Amino acid sequence: MSDVKDLINMPDESIDMIAATSVLQQQAADIRTKTINWASYMQSQMISQEDYQCISALDNSKASYLQTNPAQAVKTLLNLLSHVSKDSTIQYIMVMIDDLLQEDRSRVDIFHEYCSKRKECVWGPFLNLLNRQDGFIVNMSSRILAKLACWGHELMPKSDLNFYLQFLKDQLTSQANEYIQSVARCLQMMLRIDEYRFAFVSVDGISTLVRILSSRVNFQVQYQLVFCLWVLTFNPLLATKMNKFTVIPILADILNDCAKEKVTRIILGVFRNLIEKPTDAQVAKEHCIAMVQCKVLKQLSILEQRRFDDEDIAADVEFLTEKLQNSVQDLSSFDEYATELRSARLEWSPVHKSAKFWRENAQRLNEKNYELLRILVHLLETSKDPIILSVACYDIGEYVRHYPRGKHVLEQLGGKQIVMQLLGHEDPNVRYEALLAVQKLMVHNWEYLGKQLEKENENQKQGTAVSGKA
């Protein structure tokens, strides 16, 4: 796929991989100005004569020394990392390694070749440094690992890769991490490579990105994390599964609130991939419906009125508007219902209260091994939102009412017990809908029961109003 190759070869600066003002970059600039007294290290026999000569030459002219003595340069730099303990010196060496890789990506191969010939592990020294206390050393080591893993011909082995990706994930979620931009940058690099994408998914990476994006983060981190989702969606299989993590609702919310053009651009890129990349047309259709339900069409019409410097934005807006409008025309009420349920954002949309809908579609909740019914039960069990709980109770009652074996199926899925528990919920609307659902589970004269309950509820409301006036 040419677009994936283009993605991997894309220069960092053209995709705004990191703001130059990040904490790591500011500290690196300070460290470059320092001078290390290598002679004192040699005199105290902490480093050899050979390493002293090499590091002094690298200090004077990295490029020319590397050209003539590449193996010695790598040997000395790795020796120094393992023999020097002082944080400030380690910081200096790390900046030197990172700079020489940044100046020329092909230098990554020098490290790989040196370690391969000696049957040493190129990853080991840098993975060990992730355990240091000094935040700069940890994050600069992480940055170097990403370059070694992405710019060379050798992929990071599975056990090291899982450890490293878990480290990145933990760093993203650690409280008030001042290096979060640098952590996100490493992920942006790693996820451009297909093999690393699946490893990231296996450590529950997508859920982590979505969870962070649903909280308040600054626009730069927002952009970087959405970029990570964007590169993941270049894989058709991952694009197919992406909305199981509620990616569309979260990104639709951000699109609605964001004022930064680059954030808008990258979200539209994710949405476009979610329609273009899945090989199953039904999945693409479900993604379109999910976007419609999350009010993306309204947002697109607003974006159409704005002027953007980036031509890609206009093209993506046009593409998405056409696809979403087509999906609205093809939309059946069941498609709409299924997508609303999968988005986990239930509301009192007209489809829920339609007797015709339930008569015709109740049995369809059994499809794909009761997929939609299981989602309803899961929402009852996990949601804290009274509206979602109320609607889910109502839907379960309607399912049981219109599908003869519904009570039996619901009991097997543990749904009946959860509905019973909601009879004691603090919210009166949830209690009412739970009571209605329980009665439908127990009684057969549905029409009479429904009218009685509605009458009781109306009387209750009137009673409350009268007492309020009194």
Steps between C-alpha positions, in 0.01 A plus 500: 500500500666816379337725761655296785845526337450873460403518864814322621728712281329826589752744651435576864473874463220477241272326746586719796637209702586716798490862599853641526397644834457160669669452837735234361616723213556799729710291739696344213587850374641587845697175522666559160661818636677314781859373491595165652853457637577166334868523605403470868301184420807351331739606779279333761493190271123512462539494121777359279752700293327372184156622616647832613651565154178398326262710712731802475504465121118463492473814714705693242346363182236226504448474126863458386591260783191285439581474132845352562445314832133399523550178700734666751251784550217256587732293720609805701153646537358169628805450727449843653131431563587187695807636689396854594245549778475879534161622370631817335761303298245235397269782388781643283573163336129442432466839329808421289355163390160652425655787301715276284194281418284806433761644260506183290248215540732248333730520806247277679645216290847561648360414845316194371803370304743556788282309749410228250867419425575466872174313572404778742150644550467851360179556700632391841701809607214736414224282649702486826515880509118513507530397867707807599358764734600795278205592274720644224713184474190279497327695225809558287569125518141437392546738206818321390325161527223625267760608243688169520170313466359705210791620288706182464451174312456301821173493690492501879451142628162414650587484872696829490227658288222409745708632791571826316139557385372426851752756629370763253140422594577534873684829439199640312273429795735608780374808681632841384779352286698801374647285221163391357571662159821299469319178598230567240768575239658157556159339447442704185820354359438142614145475369603583146627138479238228463663237722518747787134599461368156592736477797366835622140381467588186698616710799158676494649805332193628312288508817776701669514758218120537503490532879760780497328678210168493688667695783630855468843514333666792319456525124858389422458171689149470357644530150775246570266238645247539216798464263568163668140392431535624141807288424331197660207537259725447198478130586163373363448253786562766765283750311221239513528455877570861594149614594460214748715732715249790455755691292234672284299658789816625675648651181163651406495680837854631447417612144203692640715683757841542335623827354837375367521424130750215538272321750205539260711367212617188681150412630358528148787272389396237756135522393595463135712191573217345703286514186765426234720235663263225625459226239144424618252751354262436792764619749561817298123558498481454880782751542310751283183453706698542824639829367151619404370417849789688657396815308806498271293610197406821681866561580601436137250761380659753739850408374384548139442869577853552636815572300794267565861527385514121465336365181470152656243632746268620223540168315426297814198715589359445149568123511348453846195717428416293192549164677301603808212646299480178296491294818212710636295420189571125533439496874247252635365556849674180614838621365447820691410314819793254475751781447361704788530194725857426390598861568386448863328841483134411541245783501124519458515507119165424326595144408484381866135599553380362165276193551536424127881494535491247784235283329719474191848492657496358856618161375798661323661569838581125493726531192878440525463302823276762667756777435259793547321345796837440670587868446172603666572277801859632516373861501259420783788354696760772439337834410462778756283714271129495606381560141701207362375276784139609444511442124677163540236383751224608262663319205542179697133515599398545134727213391338266755156623406542429128721191500335190654826344632638838609456441874696176484784653292525803728521282811784300342692824429451620859285793388195431716702521823660832397159653413369388842795675671412825321161505680697658786683758285519856637356652180115480486495464118737204514286341774185550291648350182651210699158434657334507159762254366459266800121500458543413132724214608231374738160582345330416172232768469746755362260762371301516824816506710663774294193725530475436876864588556479811286189604698680442831801698378277788386318502837838502676618798293175689567529422871854638503387814318212558746723451806757734341237776467379439852 
